[in-house]
Amino acid sequence: MVKRKSSWVLYAVFGLCLAGGVAFVAKDMLGRFGSMKVVASDASSLKPGAKAQIVVKTKAGGAGEWTALLLSGDGNSPYHVTSTELKVTVPDDITFIMGGPKDLKPDGIYQVSGLVDQPGHIQSDRVVVLTGWVKVEP
């Protein structure tokens, strides 16, 4: 009888640790991807070699090269479309979060992280699919 109680306690402790781990990972992911201030002047001030993390609305593209408009916002309120146009290269082997390469479509909303290799051009190394998750106003 004593052995059975200690097994139950062990399972309860394991469950609590598992729940805590899941909560920690979720909080970490939200911290990385949740609130990010992006303004139009950020893209124009990025110099080649700089690391970029921006939110864009795609216009046209395919085969790994997309034309996109920079969005401004803080992640908590609606994003706004700016007139800043960028070229975004999306290699076949990059990491996608909340989606995959098949989700890259015109008028889609994406958070792009990568390296600025020339003014107005970002070589992405991670794409977060935000279409349907964030609100965009003109």
Secondary structure, 3 states (H helix, E strand, C coil): CHHHHHHHHHHHHHHHHHHHHHHHHHHHHHHHHCCCCECHHHHHHCCCCCEEEEEEEEEEEECCEEEEEEEEECCCCCEEEEEEEEEEECCCCCEEECCCHHHCCCCCEEEEEEEEEECCEEEEEEEEECCCCCCEEC
